[in-house]
Amino acid sequence: MTSERTGNGKGNGKGNGKGKDNGNGKGSGTAAAKAQPWQSRVGFSFGRRNEPVGWCFGSKEMPVRLKDIARDLGVSVVTVSKVLRGNADIGEETRRRVLKRMKELNYQPNMMARGLASGRTYTVGLVVPDLVHPFFAEFAKSLSGVLRDSNHALILTSSEEDPEVERHEIRTLLRRGVDVLLIASCQPSLRNFYELGDERTPYLLFDRNFPHLAAHFIGSDDVQVGEMATRHLAEIGRTRIAHIGGKNTSPSFDRLRGYRNALAASGLTAPENYVIERERVEEKGDHAGFQAMQELLLLDPRPDAVFCYNDLTAVGAMEATLQAGLRVPEDIAFIGCGNFRYADYLRVPLSSVDQGTAEMGRIAGEFALELSTKPEQPPRSVLTPSKVVVRQSTVDSSKK
């Protein structure tokens, strides 16, 4: 609305937006231009083309514009806009000054307006098998931090390790118009993501890969994870090494393969009943580990070490062992995967393979931002390095 006020400001604002409101409330046109109550509360207003230009919460003044910030700092509007979008071609000092001025003016970019202008929503969708699993929680936290720094929002949902629920959640996120979709899929086979009904939204697989699908992927080398964990158990002198694994996901296949590779390299063998596979090990890992370990304890000879698919599985397996009156690690040693933050505080601190989860989330965030502006890219895979973190569950603290 571009009407001009030349009187005493007491008019009732009935001008058509082109003439002058002369202060007596009669105006020169007929279109209503009266500010709505919600506009005065949040300081929301429209520019010359009737689009929102910004927010200034708690104020009745006109909202701050990018050109106001640019003028204050003596830089171009383009520079301020690039800082707002998180572009990498802006110097750190300039970025710092712009962000400082935005904070001083309480500038809040209007994402709806930006979306209308750019055709983007500045949102990223994330589908995980379990919202409360430590690995996925840490990944989401790191990812969200990167997105937040670039004024993007994260929409997080869980498939509950159910393929049909996952398909529903993916379709919901696509209907919401997310710019990029990240998925740790529980589908047993996913040869064509676009069969779910969208051919435009770029997507990024993480943790779980599909070899026959040409897709971007971020995760760890799970064959190496299995080799590292099993090799560690062999190196501490264990010879009857079992594995409690998952089912129907690439990490479960690859960690089992790594387990077998390491046994062969160490000159060891394991009977088939030393490998127990369970479904839903992300969602119900502790319960699955407890039950699987009860089965292993019935074997003769029983294992003297167990490589567990993840840390929650190891927690359940160790509890079953302790309840049976056995000692950890003296009777049976355990190693998990994920290096979750509570590993040091368990009754027996847990050895684990650290997959670099926070780094994985950071890289995924940067990758997602890149895909949101340049979606047409050849498939790329990024693997974060892993390392063994040794604690009391494999090495008695008195013998370290």
C-alpha positions, -999 to +999 in steps of 0.1 A: +000+000+000+016+033-011-010+059+001+005+091+015-007+108+046-005+146+046-030+155+073-029+151+110-029+113+108-065+110+121-080+097+089-097+063+088-075+050+060-102+045+033-080+057+004-075+034-026-037+031-020-030+055-049-043+089-038-036+109-007-053+104+026-058+141+036-063+134+072-101+138+073-107+101+066-124+105+032-095+097+010-096+097-028-106+061-035-127+033-022-103+003-015-099-004+022-063+002+035-070-001+072-043-019+091-054-052+107-049-057+145-025-086+139-003-063+117+002-038+145+009-066+170+037-082+150+049-053+129+041-071+096+038-050+065+037-052+027+060-036+002+052-019-030+042-051-048+020-062-019+045-088-007+057-091+030+091-076+035+099-085+071+089-089+107+096-068+137+080-085+166+066-065+194+067-032+174+042-010+156+069+005+134+076-004+098+096-036+096+133-034+089+143-040+053+175-055+038+183-021+022+181-005+057+207-029+070+228-024+038+226+014+041+237+013+078+267-008+070+277+007+037+273-026+018+251-037-010+217-053-006+230-083-024+257-088+002+231-086+030+209-111+012+238-135+007+246-134+044+209-141+051+210-171+028+242-185+042+262-181+010+299-191+014+313-163-008+310-136+019+340-127+041+337-136+078+341-100+090+313-088+067+291-117+077+298-109+114+289-072+109+257-080+090+245-106+116+253-082+144+233-054+128+204-078+122+204-088+158+205-052+170+175-044+148+157-076+158+154-084+121+134-115+114+134-126+077+099-135+065+103-170+051+068-170+035+078-140+015+111-156+005+094-188-004+069-170-027+097-152-044+120-181-048+097-211-051+114-227-021+101-233+015+135-232+032+126-265+050+144-299+050+126-331+058+142-359+078+127-394+081+143-417+107+134-451+120+132-440+157+131-405+171+145-413+205+174-436+193+207-420+204+223-422+169+194-406+151+189-380+178+226-369+177+225-369+139+193-347+139+208-323+164+239-317+144+220-314+111+196-290+126+224-267+138+238-264+103+203-256+089+196-231+116+227-211+108+213-207+073+178-199+083+164-232+073+140-253+093+140-290+100+109-311+099+115-344+116+094-376+115+097-412+124+089-443+104+088-465+135+107-491+114+075-497+094+078-494+056+042-483+051+045-456+078+077-445+061+059-441+028+031-422+044+056-398+061+076-392+029+044-383+010+034-360+038+067-342+037+066-339-001+032-324+000+045-298+025+070-288-002+103-295+016+133-284-004+153-315+003+145-349+019+169-370+041+159-406+047+173-435+068+150-459+051+135-491+066+124-503+032+137-538+024+142-527-012+140-492-027+151-493-063+132-461-073+125-434-047+104-415-073+078-443-073+065-425-042+052-397-064+077-369-067+103-363-094+116-329-084+126-329-047+162-339-043+169-365-016+198-378+004+201-412+020+220-415+052+231-445+074+212-469+052+222-473+016+207-491-014+234-503-038+211-505-068+197-470-064+216-441-079+213-417-050+233-394-027+245-411+005+261-402+037+271-427+063+299-449+076+317-479+061+298-506+079+319-534+066+349-516+082+328-511+114+322-548+117+359-556+110+371-531+136+348-543+164+355-580+158+392-575+154+393-557+187+377-587+204+402-610+188+431-588+198+422-591+235+424-629+232+387-639+227+382-669+204+345-676+206+330-644+192+293-641+185+273-614+167+239-600+175+228-582+143+199-565+126+179-575+096+172-563+061+192-530+062+225-522+046+243-516+079+231-550+092+243-568+061+276-549+060+284-553+097+278-590+095+301-592+065+328-572+084+324-596+114+330-626+092+360-609+074+377-602+107+371-637+120+387-652+089+416-627+091+422-638+127+421-675+119+389-679+139+356-696+130+321-693+145+292-717+143+261-705+126+242-703+159+267-677+171+250-652+148+215-640+159+196-615+138+167-594+151+143-569+135+137-534+148+171-532+165+170-494+163+136-490+180+138-520+204+175-527+206+178-532+243+149-557+243+162-575+212+197-577+227+185-591+260+165-619+243+192-627+218+218-630+246+196-653+266+197-677+235+235-674+233+240-682+270+223-716+264+249-726+239+278-750+248+303-737+245+289-702+251+306-672+234+333-654+253+327-622+234+299-605+214+299-578+188+265-561+190+248-543+161+245-511+181+249-498+217+213-503+228+216-540+217+248-543+237+231-527+268+204-554+267+229-582+260+251-572+289+221-570+313+211-605+304+247-617+311+248-599+344+214-613+355+227-648+347+254-643+373+283-639+348+309-612+347+316-585+321+343-586+306+359-615+325+334-641+313+320-624+282+333-592+266+310-568+247+314-541+221+286-521+205+284-495+177+275-458+179+294-447+210+263-431+225+268-405+252+258-427+281+284-454+274+307-442+302+279-443+328+266-478+325+271-504+352+299-517+330+311-489+307+306-500+271+333-503+244+319-491+211+327-481+175+324-444+171+309-436+137+314-398+139+277-392+141+279-355+148+302-350+119+279-371+097+250-347+106+271-316+099+281-329+065+245-339+057+234-304+066+259-287+043+250-313+015+213-306+020+218-268+016+238-274-015+211-297-030+184-271-022+200-246-046+217-271-070+195-302-071+208-315-104+240-333-093+255-368-100+251-392-071+278-388-045+287-408-014+304-395+017+317-419+044+328-406+078+357-423+095+351-447+124+372-456+155+371-480+184+366-465+218+378-490+244+360-491+278+356-517+306+332-540+287+361-554+267+392-546+289+390-549+327+400-515+341+423-532+366+444-547+337+446-515+315 
